[in-house]
Amino acid sequence: METRIRLQGRVALVTGGGRGIGKAVALAYAREGADVIVAARSRDEVTQTAQEIEAIGRSALAVQADVCQVDQVNAMVAASLERFGRVDILFNAAGSRAVAPSEELSYEDWQRVINTNLTGSFLVSQAVARSMIKAGYGKIIMVGSMQAHSGAPFRAAYIASKTGLLGLTRGLGVEWAKYGINVNMLSPGYFATDIILHQIQIGQLNLEAIEKRTPMGRLGRMEDLIGPAVFLASSESDFMCGQAMIIDGGWMAYGFIQM
């Protein structure tokens, strides 16, 4: 994979870094020259990702943490600062979802999704921003969804959390810009993650229908997201503030009914 070492000397914290988009981005940041803190609830997964980062030749720290728990978030950030002295980049990839008819969605599932996707992203951003403000520099990237910009059935909690995350991105972006902190969001469409592939396997999603509806004619691949993720973490995005980049193969742009 092509790299230009755009993150040389930077320190990145990636939540949800044990699998999927988080892991792919953590490894991409390492290939671009960054040292990386990898955080997730699974110790085994973050340890594996950290080992792969070290094999690339960068320093890594694996932290087991739940972004919904304030004490664990603060401990994670404290450990990151103790090890590296600063955090320049935050990639908020920790996430959860629930698929159910809204009239049957349990309160527990609603709270789990909102707490992880929205509140968790705020808690980590808040904790990291305190050191970024002192440093006068930072890049915070939220992981949204194209469903932050559209509707879909059976996903009320997920859509509410990601739409809220878009508002949070704008709010923090305009508030923290004066400190040299860029807050922006990536909004992926349907990507070939473990979660999406599992939903296809159990019949919650139809792969053929997705491919037909998507102008690019396929699911997104991790390399389709890595470029934008590196861009938002690098100096190339220094004048971006509170924006969402939709990476969806044209899904949101497509409004034609094909007969």
C-alpha positions as CSV (number, residue, x, y, z in Angstrom):
1,M,0.0,0.0,0.0
2,E,1.4,3.4,-1.0
3,T,2.5,5.6,1.9
4,R,4.1,9.1,2.0
5,I,5.0,9.1,5.7
6,R,2.6,12.0,6.4
7,L,2.3,11.2,10.1
8,Q,6.0,11.0,11.0
9,G,6.6,11.8,14.6
10,R,2.9,11.9,15.5
11,V,1.2,9.9,18.2
12,A,-2.3,8.5,17.5
13,L,-4.9,7.0,19.7
14,V,-7.4,4.7,18.0
15,T,-10.4,3.4,19.9
16,G,-12.1,0.3,18.5
17,G,-8.7,-0.6,17.2
18,G,-8.9,-4.3,17.7
19,R,-10.8,-5.1,14.5
20,G,-12.5,-3.7,11.5
21,I,-12.1,0.0,10.5
22,G,-10.3,0.9,13.7
23,K,-7.6,-1.8,13.2
24,A,-7.2,-0.9,9.5
25,V,-6.7,2.7,10.4
26,A,-4.3,2.0,13.3
27,L,-2.1,0.0,11.0
28,A,-2.3,2.7,8.3
29,Y,-1.3,5.4,10.7
30,A,1.7,3.2,11.7
31,R,2.7,2.8,8.1
32,E,2.5,6.6,7.8
33,G,5.0,7.0,10.6
34,A,2.9,7.4,13.7
35,D,3.2,5.6,17.1
36,V,-0.2,4.2,18.0
37,I,-2.2,3.6,21.1
38,V,-4.8,0.9,20.4
39,A,-7.8,0.7,22.7
40,A,-10.8,-1.6,22.8
41,R,-12.7,-3.8,25.2
42,S,-11.0,-7.0,24.0
43,R,-7.4,-7.3,25.4
44,D,-6.5,-10.1,23.0
45,E,-7.6,-8.0,20.0
46,V,-5.7,-4.8,20.9
47,T,-2.6,-6.9,21.8
48,Q,-2.7,-8.5,18.4
49,T,-3.1,-5.1,16.7
50,A,-0.2,-3.6,18.8
51,Q,2.0,-6.5,17.8
52,E,1.3,-5.9,14.1
53,I,2.1,-2.2,14.6
54,E,5.4,-3.0,16.2
55,A,6.2,-5.4,13.3
56,I,5.8,-2.4,11.0
57,G,8.6,-0.7,13.1
58,R,6.5,1.8,15.1
59,S,5.9,1.9,18.9
60,A,2.5,0.7,20.1
61,L,0.6,0.6,23.4
62,A,-2.4,-1.8,23.8
63,V,-5.0,-0.6,26.3
64,Q,-8.1,-2.5,27.3
65,A,-10.9,0.1,27.9
66,D,-14.6,0.7,27.5
67,V,-15.3,4.2,26.1
68,C,-18.6,4.3,28.0
69,Q,-16.8,4.3,31.3
70,V,-15.4,7.6,32.4
71,D,-12.8,6.1,34.7
72,Q,-11.5,3.8,32.0
73,V,-11.4,6.6,29.5
74,N,-9.3,8.8,31.8
75,A,-7.0,5.9,32.7
76,M,-6.5,5.1,28.9
77,V,-5.6,8.7,28.2
78,A,-3.3,8.9,31.2
79,A,-1.5,5.8,30.1
80,S,-1.1,7.2,26.6
81,L,0.4,10.5,27.9
82,E,2.6,8.6,30.4
83,R,4.0,6.4,27.5
84,F,4.3,9.0,24.7
85,G,3.9,12.4,26.4
86,R,1.2,13.6,24.1
87,V,-1.6,12.5,21.8
88,D,-1.7,14.3,18.4
89,I,-4.4,12.3,16.7
90,L,-7.6,10.7,18.0
91,F,-9.6,8.3,15.8
92,N,-12.9,7.4,17.4
93,A,-13.8,4.0,15.9
94,A,-15.4,2.3,18.9
95,G,-19.0,1.6,18.0
96,S,-22.1,-0.5,18.5
97,R,-25.4,-1.1,16.7
98,A,-28.8,-2.7,17.2
99,V,-31.1,-3.9,14.5
100,A,-34.8,-4.3,15.5
101,P,-38.2,-2.8,14.8
102,S,-38.3,0.5,16.7
103,E,-41.5,-0.4,18.5
104,E,-39.6,-3.5,19.9
105,L,-36.2,-1.9,20.5
106,S,-35.3,-2.4,24.2
107,Y,-34.2,0.5,26.4
108,E,-31.0,-1.4,27.1
109,D,-30.1,-1.7,23.5
110,W,-31.0,1.9,22.9
111,Q,-28.7,3.0,25.7
112,R,-25.9,0.7,24.7
113,V,-25.7,2.1,21.2
114,I,-26.1,5.8,22.2
115,N,-23.6,5.4,25.0
116,T,-20.9,3.7,22.8
117,N,-21.3,5.7,19.6
118,L,-22.1,9.2,20.9
119,T,-21.3,9.5,24.6
120,G,-18.2,7.4,24.3
121,S,-16.9,9.5,21.4
122,F,-17.5,12.6,23.4
123,L,-15.8,11.3,26.6
124,V,-12.6,10.2,24.7
125,S,-12.5,13.5,22.7
126,Q,-13.0,15.5,25.9
127,A,-10.2,13.7,27.7
128,V,-7.8,13.9,24.8
129,A,-8.6,17.5,24.0
130,R,-7.4,18.7,27.4
131,S,-3.8,17.8,26.4
132,M,-4.3,18.9,22.8
133,I,-5.4,22.4,24.0
134,K,-2.2,22.7,26.0
135,A,-0.2,21.6,23.0
136,G,-2.0,23.9,20.6
137,Y,-2.5,21.1,18.1
138,G,-4.7,18.1,17.5
139,K,-6.7,16.0,15.0
140,I,-9.9,14.4,16.2
141,I,-11.7,12.1,13.7
142,M,-15.2,10.7,14.5
143,V,-16.4,7.6,12.7
144,G,-20.0,8.4,11.6
145,S,-22.0,6.7,8.9
146,M,-23.9,7.6,5.7
147,Q,-26.9,6.9,8.0
148,A,-26.0,10.1,9.8
149,H,-27.3,11.8,6.6
150,S,-30.2,9.5,5.8
151,G,-32.8,7.2,7.3
152,A,-33.2,3.4,7.4
153,P,-35.6,1.0,9.0
154,F,-34.9,-1.0,12.2
155,R,-31.9,1.2,13.1
156,A,-33.3,4.0,15.1
157,A,-30.7,4.0,17.9
158,Y,-27.8,3.7,15.4
159,I,-29.0,6.5,13.2
160,A,-29.8,8.7,16.2
161,S,-26.2,8.1,17.6
162,K,-24.5,8.8,14.3
163,T,-26.6,11.9,13.6
164,G,-25.8,13.1,17.0
165,L,-22.1,12.5,16.3
166,L,-22.4,14.7,13.3
167,G,-23.7,17.5,15.5
168,L,-21.0,16.8,18.0
169,T,-18.4,17.1,15.3
170,R,-19.6,20.5,14.3
171,G,-19.9,21.7,17.9
172,L,-16.5,20.6,19.0
173,G,-15.0,21.6,15.6
174,V,-16.0,25.3,15.9
175,E,-15.3,25.4,19.7
176,W,-11.8,23.9,19.6
177,A,-10.6,25.3,16.2
178,K,-9.0,28.3,18.1
179,Y,-6.7,25.8,19.9
180,G,-5.4,24.4,16.6
181,I,-7.6,21.3,16.9
182,N,-9.4,20.0,13.8
183,V,-12.5,17.9,14.5
184,N,-14.0,16.2,11.5
185,M,-15.9,13.0,10.7
186,L,-15.7,10.1,8.3
187,S,-19.1,8.7,7.2
188,P,-18.6,5.3,5.6
189,G,-21.3,3.5,3.5
190,Y,-21.5,-0.2,3.3
191,F,-18.0,-1.6,3.9
192,A,-16.8,-5.2,4.0
193,T,-16.4,-5.2,7.8
194,D,-17.0,-8.2,10.0
195,I,-20.3,-6.7,11.2
196,I,-21.6,-6.0,7.7
197,L,-20.6,-9.4,6.4
198,H,-22.3,-11.0,9.4
199,Q,-25.5,-9.1,8.7
200,I,-25.4,-10.2,5.1
201,Q,-24.8,-13.8,6.3
202,I,-27.8,-13.8,8.7
203,G,-30.1,-12.1,6.2
204,Q,-30.3,-8.6,7.8
205,L,-28.7,-7.1,4.6
206,N,-28.9,-8.2,1.0
207,L,-25.5,-8.0,-0.7
208,E,-26.9,-8.2,-4.3
209,A,-29.3,-5.3,-3.5
210,I,-26.5,-3.2,-2.0
211,E,-24.2,-3.7,-5.0
212,K,-27.1,-2.9,-7.4
213,R,-28.0,0.3,-5.4
214,T,-24.3,1.5,-5.1
215,P,-23.1,3.3,-8.3
216,M,-19.6,1.8,-7.8
217,G,-21.2,-1.6,-7.8
218,R,-19.5,-3.1,-4.7
219,L,-18.9,-2.9,-1.0
220,G,-16.3,-0.6,0.2
221,R,-12.8,-2.0,1.0
222,M,-10.6,-0.9,3.8
223,E,-8.2,0.8,1.4
224,D,-11.1,3.0,0.3
225,L,-11.3,4.5,3.8
226,I,-7.6,4.6,4.8
227,G,-6.8,7.4,2.4
228,P,-9.4,9.8,3.8
229,A,-8.6,8.7,7.4
230,V,-4.9,9.6,6.9
231,F,-5.8,12.8,5.2
232,L,-7.9,14.0,8.2
233,A,-5.0,13.0,10.5
234,S,-2.4,14.9,8.5
235,S,-1.5,18.5,7.9
236,E,-3.3,18.3,4.6
237,S,-6.6,18.8,6.4
238,D,-5.5,21.8,8.5
239,F,-8.3,24.1,7.2
240,M,-11.1,21.6,7.7
241,C,-13.4,22.2,10.6
242,G,-16.6,20.3,11.6
243,Q,-17.0,18.5,8.3
244,A,-18.2,15.0,7.3
245,M,-16.6,13.1,4.5
246,I,-19.0,10.6,3.0
247,I,-17.2,7.6,1.6
248,D,-20.0,5.4,0.2
249,G,-19.4,4.6,-3.5
250,G,-22.0,7.1,-4.5
251,W,-24.9,5.7,-2.5
252,M,-26.0,9.1,-1.1
253,A,-25.7,10.8,-4.5
254,Y,-27.8,8.2,-6.4
255,G,-31.5,9.1,-6.7
256,F,-32.6,7.3,-9.8
257,I,-35.1,4.4,-9.9
258,Q,-33.7,1.8,-12.1
259,M,-36.4,-0.3,-13.9
